[in-house]
Amino acid sequence: MKQNLLQATEQALVDQWQVAPLGLSPYDLNRQLLLEALCERILYLLQYRPQKLLSSLYILDIGENTYNRAMEQDTMQDRAWALAEAIYDRETEKIELRRKYSASSEHDRLPEA
């Protein structure tokens, strides 16, 4: 189940953040590698497309406090890493919530007569 969640999070990061975790097989994939790839993307956005980053964070519902704490970090790399962790955690949370409510809605359906 944990590997399945990791793969779903990877797909969300690929789709929403154009992250490329270097063509790793699903068995080689882990949170650290996804965070490293996401950090590189965030670093690019911080440097060259800050408005796109802010818009994406807003859409993802990353709070202003989380953003401000990330921006208090000493280096751009540290800022990007803090945002990458927040994004990864939020994408994972969204997937878990979708699964939870999808499963409960399937359970709540009445059988057809």
TIVO-2410 file (N, C-alpha, C; in nm, 3 decimals):
# residues 113
REC num residu      c1      c2      c3 atome chaine
REC   1      M   0.083  -0.120   0.000     N      A
REC   1      M   0.000   0.000   0.000    CA      A
REC   1      M   0.087   0.126   0.000     C      A
REC   2      K   0.196   0.126   0.080     N      A
REC   2      K   0.283   0.242   0.087    CA      A
REC   2      K   0.350   0.269  -0.048     C      A
REC   3      Q   0.393   0.164  -0.117     N      A
REC   3      Q   0.454   0.180  -0.250    CA      A
REC   3      Q   0.351   0.236  -0.348     C      A
REC   4      N   0.227   0.190  -0.338     N      A
REC   4      N   0.121   0.239  -0.424    CA      A
REC   4      N   0.097   0.388  -0.402     C      A
REC   5      L   0.098   0.433  -0.277     N      A
REC   5      L   0.082   0.574  -0.246    CA      A
REC   5      L   0.200   0.654  -0.300     C      A
REC   6      L   0.319   0.600  -0.287     N      A
REC   6      L   0.439   0.667  -0.339    CA      A
REC   6      L   0.429   0.683  -0.491     C      A
REC   7      Q   0.383   0.581  -0.560     N      A
REC   7      Q   0.368   0.589  -0.705    CA      A
REC   7      Q   0.260   0.689  -0.743     C      A
REC   8      A   0.152   0.693  -0.668     N      A
REC   8      A   0.046   0.791  -0.695    CA      A
REC   8      A   0.097   0.933  -0.672     C      A
REC   9      T   0.175   0.952  -0.568     N      A
REC   9      T   0.233   1.084  -0.541    CA      A
REC   9      T   0.330   1.122  -0.651     C      A
REC  10      E   0.410   1.026  -0.694     N      A
REC  10      E   0.502   1.053  -0.806    CA      A
REC  10      E   0.424   1.100  -0.928     C      A
REC  11      Q   0.315   1.031  -0.960     N      A
REC  11      Q   0.237   1.068  -1.078    CA      A
REC  11      Q   0.179   1.209  -1.063     C      A
REC  12      A   0.132   1.242  -0.944     N      A
REC  12      A   0.079   1.378  -0.920    CA      A
REC  12      A   0.188   1.482  -0.939     C      A
REC  13      L   0.309   1.453  -0.891     N      A
REC  13      L   0.419   1.547  -0.905    CA      A
REC  13      L   0.462   1.561  -1.051     C      A
REC  14      V   0.459   1.452  -1.123     N      A
REC  14      V   0.492   1.456  -1.267    CA      A
REC  14      V   0.387   1.540  -1.340     C      A
REC  15      D   0.260   1.513  -1.312     N      A
REC  15      D   0.150   1.582  -1.380    CA      A
REC  15      D   0.141   1.730  -1.344     C      A
REC  16      Q   0.148   1.759  -1.215     N      A
REC  16      Q   0.125   1.896  -1.169    CA      A
REC  16      Q   0.250   1.983  -1.163     C      A
REC  17      W   0.365   1.921  -1.144     N      A
REC  17      W   0.487   1.999  -1.119    CA      A
REC  17      W   0.596   1.972  -1.222     C      A
REC  18      Q   0.569   1.889  -1.322     N      A
REC  18      Q   0.666   1.855  -1.427    CA      A
REC  18      Q   0.798   1.805  -1.368     C      A
REC  19      V   0.786   1.723  -1.265     N      A
REC  19      V   0.902   1.664  -1.199    CA      A
REC  19      V   0.939   1.536  -1.273     C      A
REC  20      A   1.067   1.519  -1.297     N      A
REC  20      A   1.116   1.398  -1.363    CA      A
REC  20      A   1.211   1.326  -1.269     C      A
REC  21      P   1.164   1.221  -1.200     N      A
REC  21      P   1.253   1.151  -1.107    CA      A
REC  21      P   1.351   1.058  -1.177     C      A
REC  22      L   1.409   1.104  -1.284     N      A
REC  22      L   1.520   1.038  -1.352    CA      A
REC  22      L   1.491   0.898  -1.403     C      A
REC  23      G   1.369   0.869  -1.441     N      A
REC  23      G   1.336   0.741  -1.502    CA      A
REC  23      G   1.358   0.621  -1.414     C      A
REC  24      L   1.347   0.638  -1.286     N      A
REC  24      L   1.368   0.528  -1.192    CA      A
REC  24      L   1.254   0.428  -1.201     C      A
REC  25      S   1.285   0.304  -1.173     N      A
REC  25      S   1.179   0.205  -1.167    CA      A
REC  25      S   1.100   0.228  -1.038     C      A
REC  26      P   0.976   0.183  -1.033     N      A
REC  26      P   0.897   0.201  -0.911    CA      A
REC  26      P   0.963   0.140  -0.787     C      A
REC  27      Y   1.047   0.040  -0.807     N      A
REC  27      Y   1.113  -0.024  -0.693    CA      A
REC  27      Y   1.227   0.061  -0.638     C      A
REC  28      D   1.284   0.147  -0.721     N      A
REC  28      D   1.393   0.234  -0.677    CA      A
REC  28      D   1.343   0.366  -0.621     C      A
REC  29      L   1.218   0.395  -0.644     N      A
REC  29      L   1.161   0.523  -0.607    CA      A
REC  29      L   1.143   0.532  -0.456     C      A
REC  30      N   1.174   0.647  -0.401     N      A
REC  30      N   1.145   0.671  -0.260    CA      A
REC  30      N   1.119   0.821  -0.239     C      A
REC  31      R   1.074   0.854  -0.121     N      A
REC  31      R   1.037   0.993  -0.090    CA      A
REC  31      R   1.154   1.088  -0.112     C      A
REC  32      Q   1.272   1.048  -0.069     N      A
REC  32      Q   1.391   1.133  -0.081    CA      A
REC  32      Q   1.418   1.168  -0.228     C      A
REC  33      L   1.411   1.070  -0.316     N      A
REC  33      L   1.439   1.095  -0.458    CA      A
REC  33      L   1.334   1.186  -0.520     C      A
REC  34      L   1.209   1.166  -0.482     N      A
REC  34      L   1.103   1.254  -0.532    CA      A
REC  34      L   1.123   1.397  -0.481     C      A
REC  35      L   1.160   1.410  -0.354     N      A
REC  35      L   1.184   1.543  -0.298    CA      A
REC  35      L   1.301   1.613  -0.368     C      A
REC  36      E   1.405   1.539  -0.399     N      A
REC  36      E   1.519   1.598  -0.469    CA      A
REC  36      E   1.479   1.650  -0.607     C      A
REC  37      A   1.401   1.570  -0.680     N      A
REC  37      A   1.356   1.613  -0.812    CA      A
REC  37      A   1.262   1.733  -0.800     C      A
REC  38      L   1.171   1.728  -0.704     N      A
REC  38      L   1.078   1.839  -0.683    CA      A
REC  38      L   1.153   1.964  -0.639     C      A
REC  39      C   1.253   1.950  -0.556     N      A
REC  39      C   1.332   2.063  -0.510    CA      A
REC  39      C   1.397   2.135  -0.629     C      A
REC  40      E   1.449   2.060  -0.723     N      A
REC  40      E   1.509   2.121  -0.841    CA      A
REC  40      E   1.407   2.202  -0.920     C      A
REC  41      R   1.286   2.148  -0.933     N      A
REC  41      R   1.180   2.219  -1.005    CA      A
REC  41      R   1.141   2.346  -0.929     C      A
REC  42      I   1.129   2.337  -0.798     N      A
REC  42      I   1.092   2.453  -0.717    CA      A
REC  42      I   1.201   2.559  -0.723     C      A
REC  43      L   1.324   2.517  -0.721     N      A
REC  43      L   1.436   2.612  -0.731    CA      A
REC  43      L   1.428   2.690  -0.862     C      A
REC  44      Y   1.400   2.619  -0.971     N      A
REC  44      Y   1.383   2.685  -1.100    CA      A
REC  44      Y   1.269   2.787  -1.093     C      A
REC  45      L   1.155   2.745  -1.038     N      A
REC  45      L   1.040   2.835  -1.030    CA      A
REC  45      L   1.068   2.955  -0.941     C      A
REC  46      L   1.137   2.934  -0.831     N      A
REC  46      L   1.172   3.046  -0.744    CA      A
REC  46      L   1.258   3.149  -0.818     C      A
REC  47      Q   1.349   3.101  -0.900     N      A
REC  47      Q   1.442   3.191  -0.968    CA      A
REC  47      Q   1.382   3.256  -1.091     C      A
REC  48      Y   1.303   3.181  -1.168     N      A
REC  48      Y   1.262   3.231  -1.299    CA      A
REC  48      Y   1.112   3.251  -1.317     C      A
REC  49      R   1.030   3.187  -1.235     N      A
REC  49      R   0.885   3.196  -1.251    CA      A
REC  49      R   0.816   3.204  -1.115     C      A
REC  50      P   0.852   3.300  -1.033     N      A
REC  50      P   0.797   3.305  -0.897    CA      A
REC  50      P   0.644   3.319  -0.893     C      A
REC  51      Q   0.587   3.392  -0.988     N      A
REC  51      Q   0.440   3.407  -0.989    CA      A
REC  51      Q   0.371   3.275  -1.019     C      A
REC  52      K   0.429   3.196  -1.109     N      A
REC  52      K   0.373   3.063  -1.138    CA      A
REC  52      K   0.380   2.976  -1.015     C      A
REC  53      L   0.490   2.982  -0.942     N      A
REC  53      L   0.504   2.906  -0.819    CA      A
REC  53      L   0.397   2.947  -0.718     C      A
REC  54      L   0.382   3.077  -0.696     N      A
REC  54      L   0.283   3.125  -0.600    CA      A
REC  54      L   0.142   3.083  -0.639     C      A
REC  55      S   0.112   3.091  -0.766     N      A
REC  55      S  -0.019   3.048  -0.813    CA      A
REC  55      S  -0.041   2.899  -0.788     C      A
REC  56      S   0.060   2.820  -0.817     N      A
REC  56      S   0.050   2.675  -0.797    CA      A
REC  56      S   0.036   2.640  -0.649     C      A
REC  57      L   0.107   2.711  -0.563     N      A
REC  57      L   0.095   2.688  -0.419    CA      A
REC  57      L  -0.044   2.724  -0.370     C      A
REC  58      Y  -0.100   2.830  -0.425     N      A
REC  58      Y  -0.235   2.872  -0.388    CA      A
REC  58      Y  -0.337   2.766  -0.428     C      A
REC  59      I  -0.324   2.719  -0.550     N      A
REC  59      I  -0.416   2.616  -0.601    CA      A
REC  59      I  -0.406   2.488  -0.517     C      A
REC  60      L  -0.286   2.454  -0.478     N      A
REC  60      L  -0.263   2.333  -0.398    CA      A
REC  60      L  -0.305   2.354  -0.252     C      A
REC  61      D  -0.331   2.476  -0.214     N      A
REC  61      D  -0.372   2.511  -0.078    CA      A
REC  61      D  -0.258   2.497   0.021     C      A
REC  62      I  -0.141   2.544  -0.021     N      A
REC  62      I  -0.027   2.555   0.070    CA      A
REC  62      I  -0.043   2.689   0.140     C      A
REC  63      G  -0.052   2.687   0.270     N      A
REC  63      G  -0.082   2.808   0.346    CA      A
REC  63      G   0.027   2.913   0.342     C      A
REC  64      E  -0.014   3.034   0.369     N      A
REC  64      E   0.079   3.147   0.370    CA      A
REC  64      E   0.186   3.129   0.478     C      A
REC  65      N   0.147   3.074   0.592     N      A
REC  65      N   0.244   3.051   0.700    CA      A
REC  65      N   0.352   2.953   0.656     C      A
REC  66      T   0.312   2.847   0.587     N      A
REC  66      T   0.408   2.749   0.537    CA      A
REC  66      T   0.503   2.814   0.438     C      A
REC  67      Y   0.448   2.894   0.349     N      A
REC  67      Y   0.530   2.964   0.250    CA      A
REC  67      Y   0.628   3.059   0.319     C      A
REC  68      N   0.577   3.136   0.416     N      A
REC  68      N   0.663   3.233   0.486    CA      A
REC  68      N   0.776   3.164   0.562     C      A
REC  69      R   0.744   3.050   0.627     N      A
REC  69      R   0.850   2.975   0.697    CA      A
REC  69      R   0.956   2.927   0.599     C      A
REC  70      A   0.914   2.883   0.482     N      A
REC  70      A   1.010   2.838   0.380    CA      A
REC  70      A   1.097   2.954   0.335     C      A
REC  71      M   1.038   3.072   0.318     N      A
REC  71      M   1.113   3.187   0.270    CA      A
REC  71      M   1.208   3.243   0.375     C      A
REC  72      E   1.192   3.202   0.499     N      A
REC  72      E   1.283   3.245   0.605    CA      A
REC  72      E   1.413   3.166   0.607     C      A
REC  73      Q   1.420   3.061   0.527     N      A
REC  73      Q   1.542   2.979   0.522    CA      A
REC  73      Q   1.657   3.062   0.465     C      A
REC  74      D   1.779   3.023   0.497     N      A
REC  74      D   1.896   3.102   0.461    CA      A
REC  74      D   1.927   3.104   0.312     C      A
REC  75      T   1.916   2.990   0.246     N      A
REC  75      T   1.956   2.983   0.104    CA      A
REC  75      T   1.837   2.950   0.016     C      A
REC  76      M   1.850   2.977  -0.112     N      A
REC  76      M   1.746   2.942  -0.209    CA      A
REC  76      M   1.723   2.791  -0.210     C      A
REC  77      Q   1.830   2.715  -0.198     N      A
REC  77      Q   1.820   2.569  -0.196    CA      A
REC  77      Q   1.737   2.523  -0.075     C      A
REC  78      D   1.762   2.583   0.040     N      A
REC  78      D   1.685   2.548   0.160    CA      A
REC  78      D   1.539   2.589   0.147     C      A
REC  79      R   1.515   2.702   0.085     N      A
REC  79      R   1.377   2.748   0.062    CA      A
REC  79      R   1.305   2.650  -0.030     C      A
REC  80      A   1.373   2.611  -0.137     N      A
REC  80      A   1.314   2.517  -0.232    CA      A
REC  80      A   1.286   2.384  -0.164     C      A
REC  81      W   1.378   2.339  -0.080     N      A
REC  81      W   1.359   2.212  -0.010    CA      A
REC  81      W   1.238   2.217   0.084     C      A
REC  82      A   1.225   2.327   0.158     N      A
REC  82      A   1.111   2.342   0.249    CA      A
REC  82      A   0.979   2.341   0.172     C      A
REC  83      L   0.975   2.410   0.059     N      A
REC  83      L   0.855   2.410  -0.023    CA      A
REC  83      L   0.829   2.273  -0.084     C      A
REC  84      A   0.935   2.205  -0.125     N      A
REC  84      A   0.920   2.070  -0.182    CA      A
REC  84      A   0.857   1.976  -0.080     C      A
REC  85      E   0.902   1.984   0.043     N      A
REC  85      E   0.844   1.898   0.147    CA      A
REC  85      E   0.695   1.930   0.168     C      A
REC  86      A   0.662   2.057   0.170     N      A
REC  86      A   0.522   2.097   0.188    CA      A
REC  86      A   0.436   2.050   0.071     C      A
REC  87      I   0.488   2.064  -0.049     N      A
REC  87      I   0.414   2.022  -0.169    CA      A
REC  87      I   0.397   1.870  -0.169     C      A
REC  88      Y   0.504   1.798  -0.141     N      A
REC  88      Y   0.498   1.652  -0.138    CA      A
REC  88      Y   0.393   1.606  -0.036     C      A
REC  89      D   0.399   1.663   0.084     N      A
REC  89      D   0.306   1.624   0.189    CA      A
REC  89      D   0.161   1.655   0.150     C      A
REC  90      R   0.140   1.770   0.088     N      A
REC  90      R   0.003   1.808   0.050    CA      A
REC  90      R  -0.049   1.720  -0.064     C      A
REC  91      E   0.035   1.690  -0.162     N      A
REC  91      E  -0.008   1.601  -0.271    CA      A
REC  91      E  -0.042   1.462  -0.217     C      A
REC  92      T   0.039   1.413  -0.124     N      A
REC  92      T   0.013   1.282  -0.063    CA      A
REC  92      T  -0.117   1.286   0.016     C      A
REC  93      E  -0.137   1.393   0.090     N      A
REC  93      E  -0.260   1.407   0.168    CA      A
REC  93      E  -0.383   1.407   0.077     C      A
REC  94      K  -0.376   1.478  -0.034     N      A
REC  94      K  -0.488   1.482  -0.127    CA      A
REC  94      K  -0.520   1.342  -0.181     C      A
REC  95      I  -0.417   1.267  -0.214     N      A
REC  95      I  -0.437   1.131  -0.265    CA      A
REC  95      I  -0.503   1.043  -0.159     C      A
REC  96      E  -0.453   1.051  -0.036     N      A
REC  96      E  -0.510   0.972   0.072    CA      A
REC  96      E  -0.656   1.009   0.097     C      A
REC  97      L  -0.687   1.137   0.095     N      A
REC  97      L  -0.826   1.181   0.115    CA      A
REC  97      L  -0.917   1.132   0.003     C      A
REC  98      R  -0.869   1.142  -0.121     N      A
REC  98      R  -0.948   1.092  -0.233    CA      A
REC  98      R  -0.978   0.944  -0.217     C      A
REC  99      R  -0.876   0.869  -0.180     N      A
REC  99      R  -0.894   0.724  -0.162    CA      A
REC  99      R  -0.992   0.694  -0.048     C      A
REC 100      K  -0.977   0.768   0.060     N      A
REC 100      K  -1.063   0.744   0.176    CA      A
REC 100      K  -1.208   0.769   0.141     C      A
REC 101      Y  -1.235   0.884   0.079     N      A
REC 101      Y  -1.373   0.919   0.050    CA      A
REC 101      Y  -1.428   0.843  -0.068     C      A
REC 102      S  -1.343   0.801  -0.157     N      A
REC 102      S  -1.387   0.716  -0.268    CA      A
REC 102      S  -1.429   0.580  -0.213     C      A
REC 103      A  -1.350   0.525  -0.122     N      A
REC 103      A  -1.382   0.395  -0.063    CA      A
REC 103      A  -1.508   0.404   0.023     C      A
REC 104      S  -1.522   0.513   0.098     N      A
REC 104      S  -1.641   0.524   0.183    CA      A
REC 104      S  -1.766   0.548   0.100     C      A
REC 105      S  -1.756   0.619  -0.011     N      A
REC 105      S  -1.874   0.641  -0.095    CA      A
REC 105      S  -1.914   0.513  -0.165     C      A
REC 106      E  -1.818   0.429  -0.200     N      A
REC 106      E  -1.851   0.300  -0.260    CA      A
REC 106      E  -1.918   0.210  -0.156     C      A
REC 107      H  -1.875   0.219  -0.031     N      A
REC 107      H  -1.930   0.139   0.077    CA      A
REC 107      H  -2.072   0.182   0.109     C      A
REC 108      D  -2.100   0.313   0.097     N      A
REC 108      D  -2.230   0.368   0.133    CA      A
REC 108      D  -2.337   0.345   0.027     C      A
REC 109      R  -2.298   0.309  -0.091     N      A
REC 109      R  -2.396   0.288  -0.196    CA      A
REC 109      R  -2.485   0.169  -0.163     C      A
REC 110      L  -2.610   0.186  -0.194     N      A
REC 110      L  -2.705   0.078  -0.174    CA      A
REC 110      L  -2.694  -0.019  -0.291     C      A
REC 111      P  -2.705  -0.146  -0.265     N      A
REC 111      P  -2.702  -0.241  -0.377    CA      A
REC 111      P  -2.825  -0.221  -0.464     C      A
REC 112      E  -2.803  -0.238  -0.592     N      A
REC 112      E  -2.914  -0.222  -0.685    CA      A
REC 112      E  -3.007  -0.342  -0.674     C      A
REC 113      A  -3.136  -0.315  -0.685     N      A
REC 113      A  -3.236  -0.422  -0.671    CA      A
REC 113      A  -3.249  -0.502  -0.798     C      A
***
